[in-house]
């Protein structure tokens, strides 16, 4: 009897399986170990914090000496928990740490000016394991930290304060020699929640100035002095357009824009925040409507049941554009074959302008062909939206589908309104369907006809039972197709089912030098026979 060993493939499969299991299990094991270690840090910090509050009650201040608190920290032969007490002007806290753990636990005391009573988890920067521990514990990251080279996550509290590293950066803001050379001027002004550096290319000329605002969120904003004014370290819009912008760590540009300025109130009534990626493609756009203003034109309160949040990935910098008859290949630089855009409308808005709940919204998905043309679009209208900006209840669907000729012009486009879809995405209840057929002629592809049919009623099998009157258009041109010579509109007066039984209304307008010759316009109110290719009445 021969002993049969393992083949090389079998061994490799086992090694691969073990590798996969290790990759899945190891992070979970590491997090479990780190959570146990952090629990000791948390216990130590809590005990110190409790003792500090008693000390403060008895003495009116916080001590920086652990011996005053008679606190013994947990420790052993190989591991110790260390505590550092901070009692600076704006920060009163205890920070605990231990060897082998790249995290700190920070308890702020109740009378700390910043983050009073909050609990923070600090994670070593660029250390996935340390960051994973803080997020696993439910931490929300905020700018800055107590400790250099660490990130801060709020475990308990609002995070409403200024981290010491951010405060140090604000306090160290200063002008460079270049910014004060020649006829230039530069001035740094410190405010409660920001520091502002004002740089002017010409002294005493405010139109040449820019304000650089370093705020408590560690953001550096560029304030356009020509469209805003600086009030107590804040940039207040004074005209429509972009008045404030910054760049985030991913290279995205965030712009604050005034979409509508109320001259009577001398304030911006519609404020938008829009985000663009490195290619200047819009990826987020929010708008709020101001309801109450302060004396300087700043917004104090926002209108309820108004405003929206929108986001997604687009192939242009405007919006999720609908297919149009003049779409051409190569007109834009498209990087995605599928794009999406969502807009959810606010129900309640807080004093900071954040949407707390949403009332409805629409969710758009578009497909693009290899020639960078939109071929399909679905718009899902939702009558209820969750706090996470997800569709909770679908009201209806609108889909658009089109095809193009060799010159990139639309051959046809169909727009379908659907009440419901099945699990496979098929429409089970059509509300309406509008179809447009295009005819293009000449070397420059002029649209000579746009013939529209619009079905407004369907039976249970989704067969059209009733047409809706729609206006088709026809155009004629000179032989070289450079100048339009006429414009004709044709509309059925009445449909019985899918048959035009009420005659056709034909409006023929001649054109001279490309302009309507209204004086010679001809209107036929009831034509019984129409050429559907040219739009001519054949009566």
Rosetta blueprint (number, residue, H / E / L):
1 X L
2 X L
3 X L
4 X L
5 X L
6 X L
7 X L
8 X H
9 X H
10 X H
11 X H
12 X H
13 X H
14 X H
15 X H
16 X H
17 X H
18 X H
19 X H
20 X H
21 X H
22 X H
23 X H
24 X H
25 X H
26 X H
27 X H
28 X H
29 X H
30 X H
31 X H
32 X H
33 X H
34 X H
35 X H
36 X H
37 X H
38 X H
39 X H
40 X H
41 X H
42 X H
43 X H
44 X H
45 X H
46 X H
47 X H
48 X H
49 X H
50 X H
51 X H
52 X H
53 X H
54 X H
55 X H
56 X H
57 X H
58 X H
59 X H
60 X L
61 X L
62 X L
63 X L
64 X L
65 X L
66 X H
67 X H
68 X H
69 X H
70 X L
71 X L
72 X L
73 X L
74 X L
75 X E
76 X L
77 X L
78 X L
79 X L
80 X E
81 X E
82 X E
83 X E
84 X E
85 X E
86 X E
87 X E
88 X L
89 X L
90 X L
91 X L
92 X E
93 X E
94 X E
95 X E
96 X E
97 X E
98 X E
99 X L
100 X L
101 X L
102 X L
103 X E
104 X E
105 X E
106 X E
107 X E
108 X E
109 X L
110 X L
111 X L
112 X L
113 X L
114 X L
115 X L
116 X L
117 X L
118 X L
119 X E
120 X E
121 X E
122 X E
123 X E
124 X E
125 X L
126 X L
127 X L
128 X H
129 X H
130 X H
131 X H
132 X H
133 X H
134 X H
135 X H
136 X H
137 X L
138 X L
139 X L
140 X E
141 X E
142 X E
143 X L
144 X L
145 X L
146 X L
147 X L
148 X L
149 X L
150 X E
151 X E
152 X E
153 X E
154 X E
155 X E
156 X E
157 X L
158 X L
159 X L
160 X L
161 X L
162 X L
163 X L
164 X H
165 X H
166 X H
167 X H
168 X H
169 X H
170 X H
171 X H
172 X L
173 X L
174 X L
175 X L
176 X L
177 X L
178 X H
179 X H
180 X H
181 X L
182 X L
183 X L
184 X L
185 X E
186 X E
187 X E
188 X E
189 X E
190 X E
191 X L
192 X L
193 X L
194 X E
195 X E
196 X E
197 X E
198 X E
199 X E
200 X E
201 X L
202 X L
203 X L
204 X L
205 X L
206 X H
207 X H
208 X H
209 X E
210 X E
211 X E
212 X E
213 X E
214 X E
215 X E
216 X L
217 X L
218 X L
219 X L
220 X E
221 X E
222 X E
223 X E
224 X E
225 X L
226 X L
227 X L
228 X E
229 X E
230 X E
231 X E
232 X L
233 X L
234 X E
235 X E
236 X E
237 X E
238 X L
239 X L
240 X L
241 X E
242 X E
243 X E
244 X E
245 X E
246 X E
247 X E
248 X L
249 X L
250 X L
251 X L
252 X L
253 X E
254 X E
255 X E
256 X E
257 X E
258 X E
259 X E
260 X E
261 X E
262 X E
263 X L
264 X L
265 X L
266 X L
267 X E
268 X E
269 X E
270 X E
271 X E
272 X E
273 X E
274 X E
275 X E
276 X E
277 X L
278 X L
279 X L
280 X L
281 X L
282 X E
283 X E
284 X E
285 X E
286 X E
287 X E
288 X E
289 X E
290 X E
291 X E
292 X E
293 X E
294 X L
295 X L
296 X L
297 X L
298 X L
299 X E
300 X E
301 X E
302 X E
303 X L
304 X L
305 X L
306 X L
307 X L
308 X E
309 X E
310 X E
311 X E
312 X E
313 X E
314 X L
315 X L
316 X L
317 X L
318 X L
319 X L
320 X L
321 X L
322 X L
323 X L
324 X L
325 X L
326 X L
327 X L
328 X L
329 X L
330 X L
331 X L
332 X L
333 X L
334 X L
335 X L
336 X L
337 X L
338 X E
339 X E
340 X E
341 X E
342 X E
343 X E
344 X E
345 X E
346 X E
347 X E
348 X E
349 X E
350 X L
351 X L
352 X L
353 X L
354 X L
355 X E
356 X E
357 X E
358 X E
359 X E
360 X E
361 X E
362 X E
363 X E
364 X E
365 X E
366 X E
367 X E
368 X E
369 X L
370 X L
371 X L
372 X L
373 X L
374 X E
375 X E
376 X E
377 X E
378 X E
379 X E
380 X E
381 X E
382 X E
383 X E
384 X E
385 X E
386 X L
387 X L
388 X L
389 X L
390 X L
391 X E
392 X E
393 X E
394 X E
395 X E
396 X E
397 X E
398 X E
399 X E
400 X E
401 X E
402 X E
403 X E
404 X E
405 X L
406 X L
407 X L
408 X L
409 X L
410 X E
411 X E
412 X E
413 X E
414 X E
415 X E
416 X E
417 X E
418 X E
419 X E
420 X E
421 X E
422 X L
423 X L
424 X L
425 X L
426 X L
427 X E
428 X E
429 X E
430 X E
431 X E
432 X E
433 X E
434 X E
435 X E
436 X E
437 X E
438 X E
439 X E
440 X E
441 X E
442 X L
443 X L
444 X L
445 X L
446 X E
447 X E
448 X E
449 X E
450 X E
451 X E
452 X E
453 X E
454 X E
455 X E
456 X E
457 X E
458 X E
459 X L
460 X L
461 X L
462 X L
463 X L
464 X E
465 X E
466 X E
467 X E
468 X L
469 X L
470 X L
471 X E
472 X E
473 X E
474 X E
475 X E
476 X E
477 X E
478 X L
479 X L
480 X L
481 X L
482 X L
483 X L
484 X E
485 X E
486 X E
487 X E
488 X E
489 X E
490 X E
491 X E
492 X E
493 X L
494 X L
495 X E
496 X E
497 X L
498 X L
499 X E
500 X E
501 X L
502 X L
503 X L
504 X E
505 X E
506 X E
507 X E
508 X E
509 X E
510 X E
511 X E
512 X E
513 X L
514 X L
515 X E
516 X E
517 X L
518 X H
519 X H
520 X H
521 X L
522 X E
523 X E
524 X E
525 X E
526 X E
527 X E
528 X L
529 X L
530 X E
531 X L
532 X L
533 X L
534 X L
535 X L
536 X L
537 X E
538 X L
539 X L
